[in-house]
Amino acid sequence: MSVYKGFRKLAQTGRSYVEVRNSVKPKH
């Protein structure tokens, strides 16, 4: 199931993106 693998990878990427964004805390 490549679709399941792709979805899982996307979820991990999104999670790391959120963590980086939270650690950076952009000023708006």
N, CA, C and O atoms as a printed pandas DataFrame, in Angstrom:
     atom_number atom_name residue_name chain_id  residue_number  x_coord  y_coord  z_coord
0              1         N          MET        A               1    0.855   -1.203    0.000
1              2        CA          MET        A               1    0.000    0.000    0.000
2              3         C          MET        A               1    0.891    1.254    0.000
3              4         O          MET        A               1    1.217    1.794    1.057
4              5         N          SER        A               2    1.272    1.699   -1.183
5              6        CA          SER        A               2    2.122    2.889   -1.282
6              7         C          SER        A               2    1.356    4.131   -0.813
7              8         O          SER        A               2    1.947    5.084   -0.306
8              9         N          VAL        A               3    0.036    4.100   -0.991
9             10        CA          VAL        A               3   -0.786    5.252   -0.587
10            11         C          VAL        A               3   -0.705    5.440    0.927
11            12         O          VAL        A               3   -0.574    6.561    1.418
12            13         N          TYR        A               4   -0.786    4.327    1.659
13            14        CA          TYR        A               4   -0.704    4.387    3.121
14            15         C          TYR        A               4    0.667    4.905    3.556
15            16         O          TYR        A               4    0.776    5.715    4.476
16            17         N          LYS        A               5    1.713    4.421    2.874
17            18        CA          LYS        A               5    3.075    4.859    3.204
18            19         C          LYS        A               5    3.231    6.349    2.927
19            20         O          LYS        A               5    3.811    7.083    3.726
20            21         N          GLY        A               6    2.707    6.783    1.788
21            22        CA          GLY        A               6    2.799    8.198    1.432
22            23         C          GLY        A               6    2.068    9.064    2.447
23            24         O          GLY        A               6    2.548   10.133    2.827
24            25         N          PHE        A               7    0.897    8.591    2.885
25            26        CA          PHE        A               7    0.108    9.351    3.865
26            27         C          PHE        A               7    0.846    9.424    5.195
27            28         O          PHE        A               7    0.861   10.461    5.858
28            29         N          ARG        A               8    1.460    8.300    5.574
29            30        CA          ARG        A               8    2.206    8.271    6.835
30            31         C          ARG        A               8    3.406    9.214    6.778
31            32         O          ARG        A               8    3.693    9.924    7.741
32            33         N          LYS        A               9    4.100    9.214    5.643
33            34        CA          LYS        A               9    5.252   10.104    5.474
34            35         C          LYS        A               9    4.800   11.560    5.515
35            36         O          LYS        A               9    5.465   12.409    6.108
36            37         N          LEU        A              10    3.671   11.839    4.883
37            38        CA          LEU        A              10    3.141   13.202    4.869
38            39         C          LEU        A              10    2.805   13.652    6.286
39            40         O          LEU        A              10    3.057   14.798    6.657
40            41         N          ALA        A              11    2.233   12.740    7.077
41            42        CA          ALA        A              11    1.874   13.067    8.466
42            43         C          ALA        A              11    3.130   13.389    9.273
43            44         O          ALA        A              11    3.137   14.333   10.063
44            45         N          GLN        A              12    4.195   12.603    9.075
45            46        CA          GLN        A              12    5.444   12.846    9.802
46            47         C          GLN        A              12    6.046   14.185    9.385
47            48         O          GLN        A              12    6.546   14.933   10.226
48            49         N          THR        A              13    5.998   14.488    8.084
49            50        CA          THR        A              13    6.539   15.749    7.586
50            51         C          THR        A              13    5.765   16.919    8.176
51            52         O          THR        A              13    6.353   17.913    8.603
52            53         N          GLY        A              14    4.439   16.794    8.198
53            54        CA          GLY        A              14    3.597   17.859    8.745
54            55         C          GLY        A              14    3.886   18.071   10.220
55            56         O          GLY        A              14    3.922   19.205   10.695
56            57         N          ARG        A              15    4.093   16.974   10.947
57            58        CA          ARG        A              15    4.369   17.071   12.385
58            59         C          ARG        A              15    5.688   17.798   12.623
59            60         O          ARG        A              15    5.758   18.694   13.465
60            61         N          SER        A              16    6.730   17.422   11.892
61            62        CA          SER        A              16    8.032   18.069   12.067
62            63         C          SER        A              16    7.942   19.540   11.661
63            64         O          SER        A              16    8.597   20.392   12.260
64            65         N          TYR        A              17    7.124   19.840   10.637
65            66        CA          TYR        A              17    6.955   21.223   10.189
66            67         C          TYR        A              17    6.331   22.060   11.292
67            68         O          TYR        A              17    6.744   23.193   11.539
68            69         N          VAL        A              18    5.319   21.481   11.960
69            70        CA          VAL        A              18    4.648   22.191   13.057
70            71         C          VAL        A              18    5.623   22.410   14.212
71            72         O          VAL        A              18    5.637   23.481   14.820
72            73         N          GLU        A              19    6.436   21.399   14.515
73            74        CA          GLU        A              19    7.398   21.515   15.617
74            75         C          GLU        A              19    8.413   22.618   15.321
75            76         O          GLU        A              19    8.720   23.432   16.191
76            77         N          VAL        A              20    8.929   22.644   14.096
77            78        CA          VAL        A              20    9.902   23.669   13.706
78            79         C          VAL        A              20    9.254   25.047   13.763
79            80         O          VAL        A              20    9.859   26.008   14.238
80            81         N          ARG        A              21    8.029   25.133   13.280
81            82        CA          ARG        A              21    7.324   26.415   13.267
82            83         C          ARG        A              21    7.091   26.913   14.695
83            84         O          ARG        A              21    7.218   28.106   14.971
84            85         N          ASN        A              22    6.752   25.993   15.600
85            86        CA          ASN        A              22    6.520   26.373   16.998
86            87         C          ASN        A              22    7.827   26.819   17.656
87            88         O          ASN        A              22    7.836   27.767   18.442
88            89         N          SER        A              23    8.921   26.140   17.337
89            90        CA          SER        A              23   10.209   26.485   17.942
90            91         C          SER        A              23   10.700   27.834   17.405
91            92         O          SER        A              23   11.326   28.602   18.135
92            93         N          VAL        A              24   10.416   28.120   16.130
93            94        CA          VAL        A              24   10.846   29.379   15.519
94            95         C          VAL        A              24    9.991   30.534   16.030
95            96         O          VAL        A              24   10.508   31.603   16.354
96            97         N          LYS        A              25    8.681   30.314   16.100
97            98        CA          LYS        A              25    7.722   31.352   16.536
98            99         C          LYS        A              25    7.902   32.635   15.720
99           100         O          LYS        A              25    8.477   33.603   16.219
100          101         N          PRO        A              26    7.420   32.656   14.473
101          102        CA          PRO        A              26    7.542   33.838   13.610
102          103         C          PRO        A              26    6.796   35.024   14.199
103          104         O          PRO        A              26    5.734   34.866   14.801
104          105         N          LYS        A              27    7.362   36.219   14.020
105          106        CA          LYS        A              27    6.714   37.429   14.556
106          107         C          LYS        A              27    5.824   38.048   13.497
107          108         O          LYS        A              27    6.299   38.460   12.439
108          109         N          HIS        A              28    4.522   38.114   13.783
109          110        CA          HIS        A              28    3.568   38.705   12.836
110          111         C          HIS        A              28    2.800   39.788   13.539
111          112         O          HIS        A              28    1.939   40.425   12.934
